[in-house]
Amino acid sequence: MTLRIVIADDHPIVLLGCRMMIEQGGAVVAGEARNPQELFRTLAETPCDALVTDFAMPGGGQADGLAMLGLIRRRYPELPIVVLTNMSNPGLLRTILGDGVRGIVEKGAEMGELMAAVRTAMKGKAYLSSKLRTALEEQGLTAQQSEHAPQLSPREKEVLRLLASGMTPTEVGQLLHRTVKAVSFAKVSAKRKLGLKSDAELYEYARSHHLAS
C-alpha cells in the first residue's frame, strides 16, 4: 500500500523539499497546508496515513506549536505525526514526544531521515533525527524515555512564566508571596525535570510553550 502523507509548513520551499523526499521514498503527498487553519481543513477533507508538520507555523487564526499538536491528537488520536523544527531544546523535544508525537526531524536533516521518521512512526515507535537525538543523549536520555517526560507543577509553571516575562526572582516572590529561595527552588526544579542546563534554555522552553507573556 502506498503511504498517503499530508505535509504542512509556512515556507513553500520546505513544502517542496518535503514533497520531493516523500515521493522519492515511495509515498505520495495527499495534501498540503501553510498554516494551522489550512491544516485542520486538509485533515478533515483528505484521507491520509501520516502527517508531517512544522512545529512553529503561525497564521490562519489558530494556535500553532503544542496547542496545535494537542488539538490534532484529540481529533485524530491514531494519526502518526512527525514534527519538523529548527529547535533543539531538550525540554521542548521531550514535551513534544510526551504529547503523542512519534517523530521529530530537524530542518536540514539528511535526505532519508524524513521518510525513516514516517515509517518508524507508522510502527508506533519514536524517532529523532541525528542532531536532535544527540541533543537528548547529551542529557542522558533516549527518545523512548522522553515519551514519559515529567510534568511541571502549576507553581513551577507560574514561576517560569513570570521569570521568562522579565521579572526578577525578588519581584516574582513578592507577587506570589513566596521567598526568593522558594522561587529559585522552583526554577531549579523545573530545569531538573526538563533536563535543561541553563536559564537561557529554560526561558526558551517557556517561550516555545507560550508561557511567557
N, C-alpha and C positions, 0 to 999 in steps of 0.2 A: 504494500500500500504506500502510495506517495504521500509524504507528510505535507499538510497544509498549514502554513505559518502566517500569522498576522504580525506585521512589524510596525513600530511606532517610534518616531523621533522628530524633533522640530527642525532638524537640519537636513535638507534634501540630499546632500552629498553622503550623509550617514545612511539614509534610507537606500540610496543607490548601492552603496557598498554592502549593506546587509542583503539586499536582493541578489547581488552577484554571488556572495558567499553561500547563500541558501540554495540558489539554483545550481551552483557548481557542486553543492553537496547532495544533489539528487532530490531536493524538496521543491515545493512551489510556494510563492508568496500569494496567499489568499486575499490579503487586503493590506492597505497602508493607512497610517494616521499621522498627523503632525502636531496634535495637542490632545489632552485628555478627553475633551468632548468628542472629537472625531474618533478617538479610540473606542470609547464606550458605544458609539453608534455603529462602528465597524464590527465590534464583537457581537452586538445584538443582531446584526444582519448577515454575518458571514460565518459559516461553519468553519472551524479550524481545529487543529490538533495541538497547537502550541502558540505561545505569544512571546515575541522578543520586543521589549520596550525600553526606551530611555527612562532613567530614574527622574531626572530633572527636566520636565517638559512643560513649562508654563504656558498659559494661554487657554482659550476655549471656555473660560468661565467655570472650570472645575479645578480642584486642588491637584497638585502633582505629588511626586515623592511618595512617602509612606502612606499618606491619606489615599492617594490613587490606588496604590497596590492593595491596601486593605479593602477597598471597595470592590476591586476586581476579585479578590479572594472570596469575598462574601457572595458575589453574584455568580462566580464561576469556580467553585471550590475544587473541581477536578482538573482545571486547565493548567498544564505545566507552564511556568513563567520563567523566562530568562531576562535578567535586567542588564542593560548597558549603562556604564557610568564612567566618568573620569575621576571619581573619588576613590581613595584607598584607605579611608579612615576605618580602622579595625572595628570600632564600636558600631559604626553605621553598617558595615558588612555583616556583622553578627546579627544586628537587628533585622536587616532585610532577609537573611536566611531564616531567622527565627519566626518571621511573619509568613512563612509558607512558600517563599520564592525558592526555586530549586537551583537556579544557576545565575552567576554574576560574571560578566565579561567586561574587562576594561576596553574602552575605545582605543584602538591601536594595537589590540592583541594580534597574535599570529592568525593567519587566514583560516586555519582549520578549527580554531577554538570555538567559534560561534556554533557551528553545527555539532561539535563534540558536546557543548553545553546543552544544546537542544535534545540530543539523543540521550544524554545522561538524565536530563530532567524527565524525559518521557518514561524512563525506568523508575522514577520516583527517588532518584538519588541526587545528592548535592554536587555541584560543580563550580569551581572557581578557576578562572584563567590564571596563568602562571604568576603574573605580577601580584595579583590580589591574594593568591594562595601564599606567596612569600610573606606578604604583609601580616597575614594571620599566623603563619608559622613562627614569625618573629615574636609573637605574643604567646607562643607555646600552645597554639590551638589548631584544630583542623576544621574543615568545612562542616563535617558531621557534628562535631562538638558545638559549633556555633549555631546550629539549628535549635539549640536549647539555651540560648543566651539568657542570662539573668536579667530581671526587670528592675528598673529603678523604682524606689518608693515614691509616693506622692511628695514627701518632704524633699527628697533628693532632686526630683524634677523641678520643684519650685525654686530651690536654691540655685540650681543650674540655670534656670530661665532668667532669674534676676541677675546673676553674675554675668551671663552672656549678654544681657541687655546693657551692660556698662556700669552696674552698681558695684561698689566696693564691698568686701566682706562685712565691714562695720555697718554700712548702710543696709545691707541685707539683714543683718542681725537685728537692727533697730526696727525694720519693717515687720519682721516675722517674730519679734520679741524673743530672740534667741541670742546666745552669746556668740562672739566671734569664733570661739573654739568650736562651738556646735556647728556653725556654718562651714568652717574649714573641714570638720569631720565628715559632713555630708558630701562636700566636694571630693574629698579623698576617697570616700566610699564609692561614689559614682564612678570615679576613674578606675578603681579596682574592679568593680563589677563589669565595666565595659572593656577592660583590657587596654586602657589608654595610658600613655606615659606622661603627657604634658597637659597644662591648662589649655594650650592652643588647640590640641586635638579635642579636648572636652568641649570647648566653645564651638568648634567646627561641627561636632556632633549635635550640639544644641541648635545651631542654625539649620543643619540638614533636616532636623526633626521639627522645624518650625517652633522651637521652644523659645527662641529669643525674640523679643518684641522689637 
